[in-house]
Amino acid sequence: MTIAWFKRYEEIGNISWVSREFGISRKTFYKWWPYYAKEGLPGLKDRSKHPKSYPKAVPKEIAQLIVKLRQKSHYGPRRLAFYLLSERMGLT
C-alpha cells in the first residue's frame, strides 16, 4: 500500500531501498510522492482525468444549428461545413 511506502521512506530516507523492499519502481514512487507530501493521505485518492475545459469545443448554438441543418437537408460533414462557411461569409 502506498502509505507504507512513504512511512518507510520517512524512516530510512532512501527511495531506492524503499522501491526494492516494496517491489515498485522508483518512477512509481516519484509519481505519488508529491501528492502525499503536499496533501497527506487525501492526496493519494484517485483523481479525475476529465479535462477541466474544452477550448476547441463547438459552441452550443452552432451545434444545434448543425443538427437542425443535418436533419433538414441530410448534408454530409463537408457540405455542411461549406454551407456554414458560405453563410458566415454572406455568399448565399
Biopython code that builds the backbone (N, CA, C, O; Angstrom):
import numpy as np
from Bio.PDB.StructureBuilder import StructureBuilder

atoms = [
    (1, "MET", "N", (0.854, -1.197, 0.000)),
    (1, "MET", "CA", (0.000, 0.000, 0.000)),
    (1, "MET", "C", (0.884, 1.238, 0.000)),
    (1, "MET", "O", (1.937, 1.248, 0.637)),
    (2, "THR", "N", (0.470, 2.266, -0.698)),
    (2, "THR", "CA", (1.310, 3.443, -0.878)),
    (2, "THR", "C", (1.644, 4.157, 0.423)),
    (2, "THR", "O", (2.739, 4.705, 0.545)),
    (3, "ILE", "N", (0.757, 4.171, 1.383)),
    (3, "ILE", "CA", (1.041, 4.861, 2.641)),
    (3, "ILE", "C", (2.243, 4.223, 3.324)),
    (3, "ILE", "O", (3.047, 4.917, 3.948)),
    (4, "ALA", "N", (2.369, 2.906, 3.208)),
    (4, "ALA", "CA", (3.506, 2.202, 3.809)),
    (4, "ALA", "C", (4.808, 2.610, 3.138)),
    (4, "ALA", "O", (5.843, 2.686, 3.801)),
    (5, "TRP", "N", (4.778, 2.877, 1.827)),
    (5, "TRP", "CA", (5.971, 3.314, 1.108)),
    (5, "TRP", "C", (6.513, 4.589, 1.728)),
    (5, "TRP", "O", (7.707, 4.718, 2.000)),
    (6, "PHE", "N", (5.606, 5.519, 1.941)),
    (6, "PHE", "CA", (6.026, 6.842, 2.396)),
    (6, "PHE", "C", (6.465, 6.824, 3.856)),
    (6, "PHE", "O", (7.402, 7.526, 4.237)),
    (7, "LYS", "N", (5.791, 6.028, 4.661)),
    (7, "LYS", "CA", (6.200, 5.874, 6.060)),
    (7, "LYS", "C", (7.627, 5.298, 6.110)),
    (7, "LYS", "O", (8.482, 5.766, 6.862)),
    (8, "ARG", "N", (7.848, 4.266, 5.283)),
    (8, "ARG", "CA", (9.178, 3.642, 5.256)),
    (8, "ARG", "C", (10.222, 4.614, 4.730)),
    (8, "ARG", "O", (11.337, 4.666, 5.249)),
    (9, "TYR", "N", (9.873, 5.383, 3.710)),
    (9, "TYR", "CA", (10.804, 6.370, 3.162)),
    (9, "TYR", "C", (11.170, 7.411, 4.223)),
    (9, "TYR", "O", (12.325, 7.824, 4.321)),
    (10, "GLU", "N", (10.191, 7.826, 5.007)),
    (10, "GLU", "CA", (10.459, 8.803, 6.059)),
    (10, "GLU", "C", (11.377, 8.209, 7.140)),
    (10, "GLU", "O", (12.129, 8.935, 7.790)),
    (11, "GLU", "N", (11.306, 6.874, 7.324)),
    (11, "GLU", "CA", (12.183, 6.213, 8.300)),
    (11, "GLU", "C", (13.623, 6.120, 7.810)),
    (11, "GLU", "O", (14.562, 6.485, 8.518)),
    (12, "ILE", "N", (13.779, 5.618, 6.566)),
    (12, "ILE", "CA", (15.142, 5.336, 6.094)),
    (12, "ILE", "C", (15.694, 6.409, 5.153)),
    (12, "ILE", "O", (16.912, 6.555, 5.046)),
    (13, "GLY", "N", (14.839, 7.155, 4.475)),
    (13, "GLY", "CA", (15.297, 8.255, 3.630)),
    (13, "GLY", "C", (15.953, 7.861, 2.322)),
    (13, "GLY", "O", (16.670, 8.670, 1.733)),
    (14, "ASN", "N", (15.727, 6.632, 1.845)),
    (14, "ASN", "CA", (16.337, 6.198, 0.592)),
    (14, "ASN", "C", (15.267, 5.587, -0.311)),
    (14, "ASN", "O", (14.704, 4.537, -0.004)),
    (15, "ILE", "N", (15.001, 6.254, -1.417)),
    (15, "ILE", "CA", (13.935, 5.822, -2.327)),
    (15, "ILE", "C", (14.278, 4.496, -3.000)),
    (15, "ILE", "O", (13.393, 3.662, -3.191)),
    (16, "SER", "N", (15.526, 4.285, -3.357)),
    (16, "SER", "CA", (15.921, 3.024, -3.999)),
    (16, "SER", "C", (15.653, 1.836, -3.088)),
    (16, "SER", "O", (15.136, 0.811, -3.534)),
    (17, "TRP", "N", (15.997, 1.968, -1.833)),
    (17, "TRP", "CA", (15.766, 0.873, -0.883)),
    (17, "TRP", "C", (14.282, 0.604, -0.698)),
    (17, "TRP", "O", (13.841, -0.545, -0.672)),
    (18, "VAL", "N", (13.520, 1.681, -0.570)),
    (18, "VAL", "CA", (12.071, 1.519, -0.395)),
    (18, "VAL", "C", (11.469, 0.829, -1.619)),
    (18, "VAL", "O", (10.631, -0.063, -1.491)),
    (19, "SER", "N", (11.901, 1.248, -2.793)),
    (19, "SER", "CA", (11.375, 0.662, -4.031)),
    (19, "SER", "C", (11.676, -0.828, -4.113)),
    (19, "SER", "O", (10.812, -1.625, -4.478)),
    (20, "ARG", "N", (12.905, -1.199, -3.771)),
    (20, "ARG", "CA", (13.271, -2.618, -3.784)),
    (20, "ARG", "C", (12.474, -3.400, -2.743)),
    (20, "ARG", "O", (11.999, -4.504, -3.007)),
    (21, "GLU", "N", (12.337, -2.821, -1.578)),
    (21, "GLU", "CA", (11.643, -3.501, -0.475)),
    (21, "GLU", "C", (10.179, -3.788, -0.812)),
    (21, "GLU", "O", (9.655, -4.850, -0.476)),
    (22, "PHE", "N", (9.526, -2.835, -1.476)),
    (22, "PHE", "CA", (8.100, -2.993, -1.775)),
    (22, "PHE", "C", (7.836, -3.500, -3.194)),
    (22, "PHE", "O", (6.684, -3.721, -3.566)),
    (23, "GLY", "N", (8.886, -3.685, -3.982)),
    (23, "GLY", "CA", (8.725, -4.219, -5.331)),
    (23, "GLY", "C", (8.053, -3.236, -6.287)),
    (23, "GLY", "O", (7.273, -3.631, -7.154)),
    (24, "ILE", "N", (8.362, -1.964, -6.118)),
    (24, "ILE", "CA", (7.802, -0.940, -7.015)),
    (24, "ILE", "C", (8.954, -0.242, -7.728)),
    (24, "ILE", "O", (10.106, -0.330, -7.302)),
    (25, "SER", "N", (8.637, 0.439, -8.798)),
    (25, "SER", "CA", (9.677, 1.193, -9.489)),
    (25, "SER", "C", (9.860, 2.549, -8.809)),
    (25, "SER", "O", (8.946, 3.067, -8.167)),
    (26, "ARG", "N", (11.044, 3.103, -8.961)),
    (26, "ARG", "CA", (11.280, 4.452, -8.411)),
    (26, "ARG", "C", (10.367, 5.450, -9.101)),
    (26, "ARG", "O", (9.924, 6.423, -8.489)),
    (27, "LYS", "N", (10.084, 5.210, -10.376)),
    (27, "LYS", "CA", (9.190, 6.100, -11.120)),
    (27, "LYS", "C", (7.812, 6.157, -10.457)),
    (27, "LYS", "O", (7.218, 7.228, -10.338)),
    (28, "THR", "N", (7.314, 5.005, -10.032)),
    (28, "THR", "CA", (6.018, 4.964, -9.348)),
    (28, "THR", "C", (6.077, 5.736, -8.039)),
    (28, "THR", "O", (5.160, 6.488, -7.711)),
    (29, "PHE", "N", (7.158, 5.548, -7.295)),
    (29, "PHE", "CA", (7.312, 6.283, -6.046)),
    (29, "PHE", "C", (7.314, 7.788, -6.303)),
    (29, "PHE", "O", (6.604, 8.546, -5.642)),
    (30, "TYR", "N", (8.128, 8.205, -7.278)),
    (30, "TYR", "CA", (8.220, 9.638, -7.592)),
    (30, "TYR", "C", (6.901, 10.200, -8.113)),
    (30, "TYR", "O", (6.626, 11.389, -7.947)),
    (31, "LYS", "N", (6.100, 9.372, -8.730)),
    (31, "LYS", "CA", (4.794, 9.825, -9.220)),
    (31, "LYS", "C", (3.880, 10.191, -8.050)),
    (31, "LYS", "O", (3.192, 11.210, -8.091)),
    (32, "TRP", "N", (3.875, 9.352, -7.004)),
    (32, "TRP", "CA", (2.934, 9.545, -5.907)),
    (32, "TRP", "C", (3.458, 10.413, -4.774)),
    (32, "TRP", "O", (2.669, 10.986, -4.023)),
    (33, "TRP", "N", (4.766, 10.519, -4.639)),
    (33, "TRP", "CA", (5.339, 11.259, -3.523)),
    (33, "TRP", "C", (4.866, 12.716, -3.436)),
    (33, "TRP", "O", (4.513, 13.154, -2.342)),
    (34, "PRO", "N", (4.841, 13.488, -4.529)),
    (34, "PRO", "CA", (4.398, 14.886, -4.407)),
    (34, "PRO", "C", (2.968, 15.024, -3.878)),
    (34, "PRO", "O", (2.671, 15.955, -3.130)),
    (35, "TYR", "N", (2.093, 14.110, -4.261)),
    (35, "TYR", "CA", (0.710, 14.169, -3.778)),
    (35, "TYR", "C", (0.662, 13.942, -2.269)),
    (35, "TYR", "O", (-0.043, 14.642, -1.541)),
    (36, "TYR", "N", (1.435, 12.939, -1.811)),
    (36, "TYR", "CA", (1.440, 12.634, -0.382)),
    (36, "TYR", "C", (2.131, 13.758, 0.402)),
    (36, "TYR", "O", (1.655, 14.159, 1.463)),
    (37, "ALA", "N", (3.243, 14.258, -0.120)),
    (37, "ALA", "CA", (3.994, 15.295, 0.575)),
    (37, "ALA", "C", (3.172, 16.576, 0.714)),
    (37, "ALA", "O", (3.274, 17.280, 1.720)),
    (38, "LYS", "N", (2.372, 16.869, -0.281)),
    (38, "LYS", "CA", (1.594, 18.111, -0.269)),
    (38, "LYS", "C", (0.297, 17.980, 0.526)),
    (38, "LYS", "O", (-0.050, 18.871, 1.301)),
    (39, "GLU", "N", (-0.427, 16.861, 0.336)),
    (39, "GLU", "CA", (-1.771, 16.735, 0.903)),
    (39, "GLU", "C", (-1.926, 15.629, 1.938)),
    (39, "GLU", "O", (-2.982, 15.512, 2.560)),
    (40, "GLY", "N", (-0.902, 14.824, 2.132)),
    (40, "GLY", "CA", (-1.024, 13.708, 3.061)),
    (40, "GLY", "C", (-1.856, 12.591, 2.463)),
    (40, "GLY", "O", (-1.869, 12.407, 1.246)),
    (41, "LEU", "N", (-2.549, 11.848, 3.305)),
    (41, "LEU", "CA", (-3.345, 10.711, 2.857)),
    (41, "LEU", "C", (-4.427, 11.090, 1.844)),
    (41, "LEU", "O", (-4.618, 10.340, 0.887)),
    (42, "PRO", "N", (-5.148, 12.211, 1.994)),
    (42, "PRO", "CA", (-6.153, 12.567, 0.980)),
    (42, "PRO", "C", (-5.564, 12.785, -0.415)),
    (42, "PRO", "O", (-6.268, 12.652, -1.415)),
    (43, "GLY", "N", (-4.285, 13.117, -0.480)),
    (43, "GLY", "CA", (-3.639, 13.329, -1.772)),
    (43, "GLY", "C", (-3.454, 12.065, -2.583)),
    (43, "GLY", "O", (-3.156, 12.126, -3.776)),
    (44, "LEU", "N", (-3.630, 10.909, -1.939)),
    (44, "LEU", "CA", (-3.414, 9.631, -2.625)),
    (44, "LEU", "C", (-4.667, 9.085, -3.300)),
    (44, "LEU", "O", (-4.593, 8.075, -4.000)),
    (45, "LYS", "N", (-5.812, 9.727, -3.106)),
    (45, "LYS", "CA", (-7.025, 9.209, -3.745)),
    (45, "LYS", "C", (-6.974, 9.441, -5.254)),
    (45, "LYS", "O", (-6.256, 10.317, -5.736)),
    (46, "ASP", "N", (-7.739, 8.650, -5.982)),
    (46, "ASP", "CA", (-7.767, 8.761, -7.438)),
    (46, "ASP", "C", (-8.245, 10.141, -7.861)),
    (46, "ASP", "O", (-9.143, 10.723, -7.253)),
    (47, "ARG", "N", (-7.631, 10.643, -8.905)),
    (47, "ARG", "CA", (-8.016, 11.941, -9.443)),
    (47, "ARG", "C", (-8.710, 11.742, -10.785)),
    (47, "ARG", "O", (-8.408, 10.808, -11.528)),
    (48, "SER", "N", (-9.632, 12.627, -11.074)),
    (48, "SER", "CA", (-10.340, 12.558, -12.343)),
    (48, "SER", "C", (-9.393, 12.951, -13.478)),
    (48, "SER", "O", (-8.600, 13.883, -13.344)),
    (49, "LYS", "N", (-9.484, 12.239, -14.576)),
    (49, "LYS", "CA", (-8.700, 12.584, -15.756)),
    (49, "LYS", "C", (-9.528, 13.410, -16.737)),
    (49, "LYS", "O", (-9.101, 13.702, -17.854)),
    (50, "HIS", "N", (-10.713, 13.773, -16.289)),
    (50, "HIS", "CA", (-11.623, 14.563, -17.100)),
    (50, "HIS", "C", (-11.055, 15.971, -17.283)),
    (50, "HIS", "O", (-10.696, 16.615, -16.297)),
    (51, "PRO", "N", (-10.967, 16.461, -18.516)),
    (51, "PRO", "CA", (-10.413, 17.798, -18.707)),
    (51, "PRO", "C", (-11.256, 18.868, -18.010)),
    (51, "PRO", "O", (-12.476, 18.741, -17.903)),
    (52, "LYS", "N", (-10.593, 19.911, -17.542)),
    (52, "LYS", "CA", (-11.303, 20.991, -16.858)),
    (52, "LYS", "C", (-12.016, 21.902, -17.844)),
    (52, "LYS", "O", (-13.011, 22.541, -17.502)),
    (53, "SER", "N", (-11.505, 21.961, -19.065)),
    (53, "SER", "CA", (-12.152, 22.792, -20.080)),
    (53, "SER", "C", (-11.954, 22.159, -21.454)),
    (53, "SER", "O", (-11.114, 21.279, -21.640)),
    (54, "TYR", "N", (-12.740, 22.626, -22.396)),
    (54, "TYR", "CA", (-12.676, 22.156, -23.781)),
    (54, "TYR", "C", (-12.491, 23.379, -24.688)),
    (54, "TYR", "O", (-13.470, 23.900, -25.222)),
    (55, "PRO", "N", (-11.267, 23.835, -24.865)),
    (55, "PRO", "CA", (-11.054, 25.064, -25.631)),
    (55, "PRO", "C", (-11.459, 24.969, -27.098)),
    (55, "PRO", "O", (-11.740, 25.992, -27.724)),
    (56, "LYS", "N", (-11.494, 23.767, -27.654)),
    (56, "LYS", "CA", (-11.848, 23.614, -29.071)),
    (56, "LYS", "C", (-13.291, 23.163, -29.270)),
    (56, "LYS", "O", (-13.678, 22.785, -30.376)),
    (57, "ALA", "N", (-14.078, 23.201, -28.215)),
    (57, "ALA", "CA", (-15.465, 22.744, -28.301)),
    (57, "ALA", "C", (-16.288, 23.678, -29.193)),
    (57, "ALA", "O", (-16.059, 24.887, -29.227)),
    (58, "VAL", "N", (-17.236, 23.100, -29.904)),
    (58, "VAL", "CA", (-18.142, 23.871, -30.756)),
    (58, "VAL", "C", (-19.192, 24.525, -29.845)),
    (58, "VAL", "O", (-19.780, 23.854, -28.997)),
    (59, "PRO", "N", (-19.425, 25.830, -30.021)),
    (59, "PRO", "CA", (-20.450, 26.484, -29.199)),
    (59, "PRO", "C", (-21.818, 25.817, -29.363)),
    (59, "PRO", "O", (-22.137, 25.293, -30.431)),
    (60, "LYS", "N", (-22.616, 25.841, -28.304)),
    (60, "LYS", "CA", (-23.900, 25.157, -28.287)),
    (60, "LYS", "C", (-24.815, 25.603, -29.433)),
    (60, "LYS", "O", (-25.477, 24.779, -30.064)),
    (61, "GLU", "N", (-24.845, 26.909, -29.693)),
    (61, "GLU", "CA", (-25.732, 27.436, -30.738)),
    (61, "GLU", "C", (-25.369, 26.851, -32.104)),
    (61, "GLU", "O", (-26.247, 26.483, -32.884)),
    (62, "ILE", "N", (-24.071, 26.771, -32.382)),
    (62, "ILE", "CA", (-23.627, 26.235, -33.670)),
    (62, "ILE", "C", (-23.912, 24.738, -33.746)),
    (62, "ILE", "O", (-24.305, 24.234, -34.798)),
    (63, "ALA", "N", (-23.717, 24.032, -32.642)),
    (63, "ALA", "CA", (-24.002, 22.592, -32.621)),
    (63, "ALA", "C", (-25.478, 22.336, -32.898)),
    (63, "ALA", "O", (-25.821, 21.425, -33.651)),
    (64, "GLN", "N", (-26.346, 23.133, -32.294)),
    (64, "GLN", "CA", (-27.779, 22.987, -32.529)),
    (64, "GLN", "C", (-28.125, 23.303, -33.989)),
    (64, "GLN", "O", (-28.959, 22.629, -34.592)),
    (65, "LEU", "N", (-27.484, 24.325, -34.549)),
    (65, "LEU", "CA", (-27.704, 24.668, -35.954)),
    (65, "LEU", "C", (-27.262, 23.529, -36.859)),
    (65, "LEU", "O", (-27.957, 23.201, -37.821)),
    (66, "ILE", "N", (-26.127, 22.925, -36.571)),
    (66, "ILE", "CA", (-25.631, 21.803, -37.377)),
    (66, "ILE", "C", (-26.610, 20.638, -37.331)),
    (66, "ILE", "O", (-26.910, 20.034, -38.361)),
    (67, "VAL", "N", (-27.105, 20.323, -36.143)),
    (67, "VAL", "CA", (-28.053, 19.209, -36.005)),
    (67, "VAL", "C", (-29.320, 19.499, -36.794)),
    (67, "VAL", "O", (-29.841, 18.630, -37.492)),
    (68, "LYS", "N", (-29.814, 20.733, -36.678)),
    (68, "LYS", "CA", (-31.035, 21.117, -37.391)),
    (68, "LYS", "C", (-30.832, 21.039, -38.910)),
    (68, "LYS", "O", (-31.686, 20.515, -39.626)),
    (69, "LEU", "N", (-29.703, 21.561, -39.395)),
    (69, "LEU", "CA", (-29.409, 21.502, -40.834)),
    (69, "LEU", "C", (-29.252, 20.057, -41.307)),
    (69, "LEU", "O", (-29.716, 19.695, -42.388)),
    (70, "ARG", "N", (-28.604, 19.249, -40.498)),
    (70, "ARG", "CA", (-28.391, 17.850, -40.861)),
    (70, "ARG", "C", (-29.717, 17.108, -41.002)),
    (70, "ARG", "O", (-29.901, 16.325, -41.934)),
    (71, "GLN", "N", (-30.636, 17.357, -40.072)),
    (71, "GLN", "CA", (-31.933, 16.696, -40.128)),
    (71, "GLN", "C", (-32.761, 17.204, -41.303)),
    (71, "GLN", "O", (-33.485, 16.433, -41.933)),
    (72, "LYS", "N", (-32.658, 18.491, -41.599)),
    (72, "LYS", "CA", (-33.461, 19.104, -42.661)),
    (72, "LYS", "C", (-32.920, 18.758, -44.051)),
    (72, "LYS", "O", (-33.688, 18.432, -44.956)),
    (73, "SER", "N", (-31.591, 18.830, -44.215)),
    (73, "SER", "CA", (-31.021, 18.704, -45.549)),
    (73, "SER", "C", (-30.361, 17.369, -45.841)),
    (73, "SER", "O", (-30.174, 17.019, -47.007)),
    (74, "HIS", "N", (-30.009, 16.627, -44.824)),
    (74, "HIS", "CA", (-29.270, 15.369, -44.953)),
    (74, "HIS", "C", (-27.909, 15.575, -45.607)),
    (74, "HIS", "O", (-27.377, 14.656, -46.230)),
    (75, "TYR", "N", (-27.340, 16.772, -45.471)),
    (75, "TYR", "CA", (-25.996, 17.044, -45.971)),
    (75, "TYR", "C", (-24.989, 16.281, -45.119)),
    (75, "TYR", "O", (-25.233, 15.992, -43.947)),
    (76, "GLY", "N", (-23.851, 15.962, -45.733)),
    (76, "GLY", "CA", (-22.750, 15.341, -45.003)),
    (76, "GLY", "C", (-21.875, 16.411, -44.355)),
    (76, "GLY", "O", (-22.173, 17.601, -44.452)),
    (77, "PRO", "N", (-20.812, 15.998, -43.703)),
    (77, "PRO", "CA", (-19.972, 16.954, -42.985)),
    (77, "PRO", "C", (-19.306, 17.992, -43.879)),
    (77, "PRO", "O", (-19.204, 19.160, -43.502)),
    (78, "ARG", "N", (-18.853, 17.582, -45.056)),
    (78, "ARG", "CA", (-18.186, 18.539, -45.950)),
    (78, "ARG", "C", (-19.158, 19.603, -46.448)),
    (78, "ARG", "O", (-18.864, 20.798, -46.418)),
    (79, "ARG", "N", (-20.304, 19.150, -46.899)),
    (79, "ARG", "CA", (-21.280, 20.091, -47.438)),
    (79, "ARG", "C", (-21.810, 21.015, -46.341)),
    (79, "ARG", "O", (-22.022, 22.205, -46.575)),
    (80, "LEU", "N", (-22.023, 20.467, -45.152)),
    (80, "LEU", "CA", (-22.456, 21.300, -44.028)),
    (80, "LEU", "C", (-21.408, 22.361, -43.708)),
    (80, "LEU", "O", (-21.746, 23.524, -43.484)),
    (81, "ALA", "N", (-20.144, 21.964, -43.686)),
    (81, "ALA", "CA", (-19.067, 22.921, -43.408)),
    (81, "ALA", "C", (-19.047, 24.007, -44.463)),
    (81, "ALA", "O", (-18.930, 25.187, -44.132)),
    (82, "PHE", "N", (-19.159, 23.628, -45.735)),
    (82, "PHE", "CA", (-19.170, 24.609, -46.813)),
    (82, "PHE", "C", (-20.370, 25.546, -46.672)),
    (82, "PHE", "O", (-20.242, 26.760, -46.828)),
    (83, "TYR", "N", (-21.528, 24.974, -46.379)),
    (83, "TYR", "CA", (-22.750, 25.767, -46.229)),
    (83, "TYR", "C", (-22.606, 26.773, -45.082)),
    (83, "TYR", "O", (-22.920, 27.954, -45.229)),
    (84, "LEU", "N", (-22.135, 26.290, -43.963)),
    (84, "LEU", "CA", (-21.992, 27.182, -42.795)),
    (84, "LEU", "C", (-20.960, 28.277, -43.058)),
    (84, "LEU", "O", (-21.174, 29.430, -42.681)),
    (85, "LEU", "N", (-19.842, 27.928, -43.702)),
    (85, "LEU", "CA", (-18.847, 28.955, -44.007)),
    (85, "LEU", "C", (-19.354, 29.964, -45.025)),
    (85, "LEU", "O", (-19.087, 31.159, -44.901)),
    (86, "SER", "N", (-20.084, 29.493, -46.030)),
    (86, "SER", "CA", (-20.600, 30.420, -47.033)),
    (86, "SER", "C", (-21.683, 31.329, -46.417)),
    (86, "SER", "O", (-21.785, 32.497, -46.792)),
    (87, "GLU", "N", (-22.472, 30.816, -45.498)),
    (87, "GLU", "CA", (-23.461, 31.625, -44.804)),
    (87, "GLU", "C", (-22.765, 32.706, -43.980)),
    (87, "GLU", "O", (-23.198, 33.858, -43.955)),
    (88, "ARG", "N", (-21.708, 32.328, -43.323)),
    (88, "ARG", "CA", (-20.974, 33.274, -42.488)),
    (88, "ARG", "C", (-20.315, 34.348, -43.317)),
    (88, "ARG", "O", (-20.206, 35.493, -42.880)),
    (89, "MET", "N", (-19.871, 33.993, -44.515)),
    (89, "MET", "CA", (-19.227, 34.962, -45.397)),
    (89, "MET", "C", (-20.243, 35.773, -46.207)),
    (89, "MET", "O", (-19.882, 36.738, -46.880)),
    (90, "GLY", "N", (-21.497, 35.377, -46.136)),
    (90, "GLY", "CA", (-22.537, 36.099, -46.863)),
    (90, "GLY", "C", (-22.577, 35.735, -48.338)),
    (90, "GLY", "O", (-22.989, 36.550, -49.163)),
    (91, "LEU", "N", (-22.155, 34.527, -48.681)),
    (91, "LEU", "CA", (-22.108, 34.129, -50.083)),
    (91, "LEU", "C", (-23.438, 33.606, -50.583)),
    (91, "LEU", "O", (-23.670, 33.592, -51.792)),
    (92, "THR", "N", (-24.324, 33.172, -49.690)),
    (92, "THR", "CA", (-25.609, 32.637, -50.163)),
    (92, "THR", "C", (-26.741, 33.583, -49.840)),
    (92, "THR", "O", (-27.895, 33.299, -50.163)),
]
sb = StructureBuilder()
sb.init_structure("model")
sb.init_model(0)
sb.init_chain("A")
sb.init_seg("    ")
for serial, (resi, resn, name, xyz) in enumerate(atoms, 1):
    if name == "N":
        sb.init_residue(resn, " ", resi, " ")
    sb.init_atom(name, np.array(xyz, "f"), 0.0, 1.0, " ", f" {name:<3s}", serial, name[0])
structure = sb.get_structure()
